[in-house]
Amino acid sequence: MNAKIRALAAVPAVVLMFSLAACSGSDSKDDAKDTAATASAPAEGGAAAEGGAAGGEAGGDEAGEKKEPPLTGAIKEKAEKAAVAAHPGTVLKSEEDQENPGLYAVEVKKSDGTEIEVYLDKSFKVVKTKEEGTEENEG
């Protein structure tokens, strides 16, 4: 009798497995592409946690934007030092700028609480800035 009870208890699990297999199977090539894209998507939060910024300004957070890779090592140190020298404050994040290829972007919170994004070329020279909520300014 004990074997019959175990067999009946297993029936819902087997039905669930077959249902899930039937739902996930698809002949559509588009579904396969979507699944591959989802599987290869990077985990969220890495750049924000690393840069110390909280909020939705990190590249890739908004629809259609590319993820901006954070700066590391000597490049990060030099870019942040140059940005703070030009616009004193606390660095919130530093990254390669996807909208302006070849530039580094360092976001700085100034002592008055405003935030400014400082754009530097590969020689760490400030080429433009953008205050939060304004258009980019040539610098």
N, C-alpha and C positions, 0 to 999 in steps of 0.2 A: 504494500500500500504506500509506503514511503517513497518508492520510486515513481509512482503515478503522480504524487503531489509535486515532486521535483520536476517532472516532465511538464506538468501543467504550468508550473511557475516559470519555466523557461520560454513558454510560448509567446508571452508579450515581448520579451527581449528579442526573440527571433523576428517577430513581426516588425518591430521597430527598426532592426537592422536592415531588413529588406525594404522598408519604406524609405529609409534614409538613402540607401543605395539607389533606389529608383528615382528619388528626387535629385540626387547629385549627378546622375548620369545624363548626358546630353549629347546629341549628335551635332549641335551647332558649333561651328568653328569660332564664332565670336565669343561664346562662353569660355572656350579654352584660352583665348587671348586675354579675356578679363581675369580669369583665374591666374594666369601666368603673371600678369601685371600686378595683381594684388599680392601674390606670393613674393614678388621681388621688391615690393615697396618697403623703404626703410622705416624703422620704428620712429614714432613721433617723440619729441621731447629732448632729444640728445643735444641739439644746438642751444635750446633755451636753457636747459639745465647747466650746460657747460659755460655759456656766456653770462649766466646769472640774470637774464632778462625774463620777466614774466609778462606775457601778453601775446598778441597775435601778430606782431610785426615781423617775426622771423620769416625769411623767404620760404615759400612753399606752404605756409599756413593758409593763405588765401587761394581760392580756386584759380588755376591757370598759372601760378607762379612757380618757378623752379626753386628747389632747396638750395640755399646758399651755404657752401661749405665754410665752417669756422676756420679762422686762422690758427696756426699752431707754431710752436717753437720760436725761433729767432724772428721770423716774419711777424708773428703776433706781437712780440715784445717791441719791435721797432715801430710797427704801425700804431700801436696803442700809445707809445711814448711820443711819437710825432703828433698824433691827434690831440693828446692832452696838453702838449706844449703850445699848440695853436689855440685850443679851446679848453681851458682848465676845467676839471671836473672828475667824475668817476666813470670809468669805462663800464658800459652795460653789456656790450658784445662787440666782437670784431669778426669780419667774414669777408670772403671774396664776393664782390658785387656781380650778380648775374645780369643786372640791367645795363651795367657799364663794364663790359669785359675789359680786363686789364687793370681794374681799380680795386683797391681794398676799401671797405666801408667799416668805420668804427663809430659806434653809437656812444655818445657821451652825455651823462646827466650833469648839467652845470649846477653851481652852488645855489642859483635862484630857483632850481627845480625844473627848469625847461630842459628839453632833450634836443640834441643836435646830432645829425649824422655827418661825419667828416669823411670825405672821399680823398684817398691818397693814390698817387701813381706808384709804379713799381720801385721808384727811388725814394718813396715815403714823403713826397712833397704833396701838400694839400692842394688839390685842384678845384674842389668845390665843396660846398656844405649844403645841408638841408635841415632847417629847423623843423621840429615836429609840427605838422599842420600847415606847412608852407611849401612853396615850390623850391626847387633846387636853385642855389645862388652860385654864380661863378666866384671863385675865391682866389 
